[in-house]
Structure formats: structure tokens, C-alpha cells
Amino acid sequence: MRYYCLFMIISIGLAFSFSAQAQSGWTRTKQGFYLQASAATFSSNEYYSTSGQLFDQGSTFRTHNLLIYGEYGLSDRLTALVNVPVLQLNSFNTTETVAGIGSIRLGGKYRVLKDIPLALQIELDIPTNDGINFANAKEPNDIGIIEQINLPTSDGEFNIWSTLAFSQSSNNGKTFGSLYASTNFRTQGFSHQWQAGLEIGHLFFDQLYLIGKVKVQDDFTDTPRSVGSFLYGEGTTFTEAGITGMYKLNNSWRLVASFFHNSGLLIDQRNSYQGATFSLGLAYER
């Protein structure tokens, strides 16, 4: 029999898309590609409930990820996309660590207008497990039982993400920005979601890109389903803001680092952790 600590039955932050992906209206040139491998980490003990109340759980949730992201130009206007969390490690400081592969995103981006950087992006979010991955507590409870908590690395359901992005640049491409809006069509009765965001960047000293990013996420319904809401990102709303730095080591290799923070800055935060994500990666571009 599986036992649960009530204070532990909460969202594990599946809404945090540890992704190297940037949303833009630009596509790769034919046979051009971009490949990035990165590691990301997040930890927090501050959690917003589905009603928007902030709790200090007393225990800290941690997740660490190894990610592969790639783009390949099938033509000058059509780019293939892949985003794979090849390893995800989830735990509380009171539990053992469980491991798995995160949900895989496969899709494509099509440049709608030849001379204007406006692109439509469609991605299939493919689950890699059934959403069940139990971690044992490190110590028995007061009656001598080792309790378990489900810390899934994938939510067990297919999603279809659709994104429309517009970009513009100036100063010979050194300054650039993008606006985008996305919808997430969820299956198995979960509520559909939307995201909107802004990214602004500049190339300094012809070697260092600094890109500021902000996005918000919300549901299309005011009454998300209750079953599974805690674990599988139902009713999850938040603002994510941060910065990405990309340093050009040479003509092809890039060193990439990012910092993002989830909060209720622009939209009330619900069913998600408040905290920061750090990532470091290496990219190859041709």
C-alpha cells in the first residue's frame, strides 16, 4: 500500500519548462542548425496553492535536468524543432531522488511571410511515462511507515502547443526583440492554457548576447478540474522573468547561461512554486 503525507501532495513544478528554446519570428536557413546541451536546476520551499495562497512547506522541492534542444532548417522558411529533457531528477530534502525522462517536444516553425519575421510554430508535447514515479521518504513517520510521494517527470498526457511570434531587429541585427502568444491544447480533460511573452536582446562587443525575457501563463477556464490538479499543472498560473547570456567562443560554439524567476508579478500565481531556475549550457550553430 502506498502512503502519502498530506502536506506533500502539491504541484512539482511541471509548468517550469526547462527549455533552451527562444520564441521568435525567425527561422533557420536551409540546412542550417542549432544544437544546445544544458543543465538546469530549481529548488524552493515556497508554494502557491490552487487558490493562490503562499505556503512555506518546511521541506524543499528540488529538480535537476539535462536537456537537449535543436533546430534544423528544412528550408529557408521551415525549421524542425526538438526539445528533450534526457534526464530529470526530482526530490524533496525529506525523500529519496527519483529519475526519469521528461516530456519530449517535437515540432516545426513556419515563416508565414517571406520578408517579415512572423512565424507559426506547432509542437507536439509527448509524454514519456504515465505520470507515476514514487519517491520513498528517507525516514519512517511517527507510526513507523515509510511514506511515498509521486514525483512524476512527465504528466502522462499529450499536449499540442501553437505559437505565433513576431520579431524585429535594428542596428545591423545587434538589437532585436520578439513578441509571442501560445496556446496549449491539453488532453485527458485537463484545462487548456495560454502563454504570452516578450524577449529583448542586444549584442555587446560583437561577442556577448544578453536577452531579457518575460512571460505569463494562465488557463482558459476559471474552474480548472480538481482531480490531478496538484501534480499535473492544472490551474497553474505564473509570471516568469529572467535573462539569458550567450557568449560567442568562436564562429560556431556558444556558452549559454540563464536565470529565471517565477512569481506573481503580472498575474496571480497559483499551483506552482516561487523560486529561481539556473541553467548552463554549450551550443553549436551553423
Buried (B, 14 or more C-beta within 10 A) or exposed (E): EEEEBEEBEBBBBBBBBBBBBBBBBBBBEEEBBBBBBBBBBBBBBBBBBBEEEEEEBEBBBBBBBBBBBBBBBBEBBBBBBBBBBEBBBBBBEBBBEBBBBBBBBBBBBBBEEEEEBBBBBBBBBBBBBEBEBBBEBEEEEEEEEEBBBBBBBBBBBBBBBBBBBBBEBEEEEEEBBBBBBBBBBBEEEBBBBBBBBBBBBBBEEEEEBBBBBBBBBBBEEEEBBEEBBBBBBBBBBBBBBBBBBBBBEEEEEBBBBBEBBBBBEBBEBBBBBBBBBBBEBBBBBE
